[in-house]
Amino acid sequence: MKSIETIKVLAASVIAVVVMVGIARFSYTPMIPEMVDALGLSTSLVGMLATVNYAGYLTGALLITRISDLGLKVRLYQLGLVVAVVSTVLMGYTTNVWLWSILRFISGLSTSAGMLLGAGLLMGWLIKNNQKSELGVFFSGIGLGIVLTAVVAELIKDAFTWDTQWVIYGLVALVLLVPVWRWMPDYRACALPQTTSKAAREGRSRFIRILQLAYFCAGVGYVVTATFLVAITESMPQLEGNGWLIWLVVGLAATPACWLWDVFSRLWGQWLALYLAYTLNSVSILMLIVNAEMVSVILSAVIYGGSFIGIVSMMLAMVGRVFPENPSRPMSRLTFSYGIAQVLAPAVVGYLADVEGNYTNGLWLTLVVMALGVVVLHLARRMEQRGQGRSAISR
């Protein structure tokens, strides 16, 4: 049974993810059709704003790899919470493309703070307080954020104009900040000493580089479905207009999945759990290729939501245990690779879809990349078995 303090810390961390990832980042997805209908935005502008947000996220991940001061990390994490609210609200107070771009960029920065600084700070707190160094509960905030934005979108889309909808999202985020601030622990007291030798650190760094490549492949599998699942849904006559519902299904599947993957990892080992998560993610892509019927798309969304979040949770928790004295740095290195995939893959698959008139070959290419990811993941496991990083990972 977890103590009241532990429950409060975990709850604050999860709600912070809902604010900085769910609202600051994912609210843009249901807002796209609202802004297009009201303002006549072009597809290229919509895509550009999404790319700017990714750029902010990648920039944040890169900056975090350079930060080792714990006090600075805590201050930036708190700033990220405020920025998430402000950047969301202000989207409704302008129609200037440059201001939108700036707001989406800094929103991406806040998302990196929530995902990476938040995960690293929580990992340090868990280790310091002799708790299981697992992040499944933490990353359930991503699924909850998707669910929240999908539900709010459906509740407000007919009653409010696009600009008011942005303000409502921001106000929801502001309300959620109250328990985050009240229950956030003093992370500055959770610093862990540097206890490993230079040779051991170099071995761990080689291990992380292999994982970066495996995580890049997972990023391709994640973003292709995230980008095109709703488009595929809307192209089906029987599901037209229900893209938000499929997005809701993804969130509902992702929310409990993190905790379930933690349980599976404890019972059968983290490597087997990762192999299974990569395989299930591939299956969700394959289902979109072989059968574009309603049941298949919904089942694909369930499997996709449950698998991609498990990969994220288990991979970042793994590297956090490898570098317990500064977990945010390796987490950021992996996330940067994941982010590069998010920039490149949609462009390639989108180009193939434009040329061929369908997503089939792009999805097959994604499956090949995911298969490569499993091979690279196996190489990382072999390296760990030879002793590099073994003690840290087994904590």
Secondary structure, 3 states (H helix, E strand, C coil): CCCHHHHHHHHHHHHHHHHHHHHCCCCHHHHHHHHHHHHCCCHHHHHHHHHHHHHHHHHHHHHHCCCCCHHHHHHHHHHHHHHHHHHHHHHHHCCCHHHHHHHHHHHHHHHHHHHHHHHHHHHHHHHHCCCCCCCHHHHHHHHHHHHHHHHHHHHHCCCCCHHHHHHHHHHHHHHHHHHHHHHCCCHHHHCCCCCCCHHHHHHHHHHHHHHHHHHHHHHHHHHHHHHHHHHHHHCCHHHCCCHHHHHHHHHHHHHHHHHHHHHHHHHHCHHHHHHHHHHHHHHHHHHHHHCCCHHHHHHHHHHHHHHHHHHHHHHHHHHHHHCCCCCHHHHHHHHHHHHHHHHHHHHHHHHHHHHHCCCHHHHHHHHHHHHHHHHHHHHHHHHHHCCCCHHHHCC
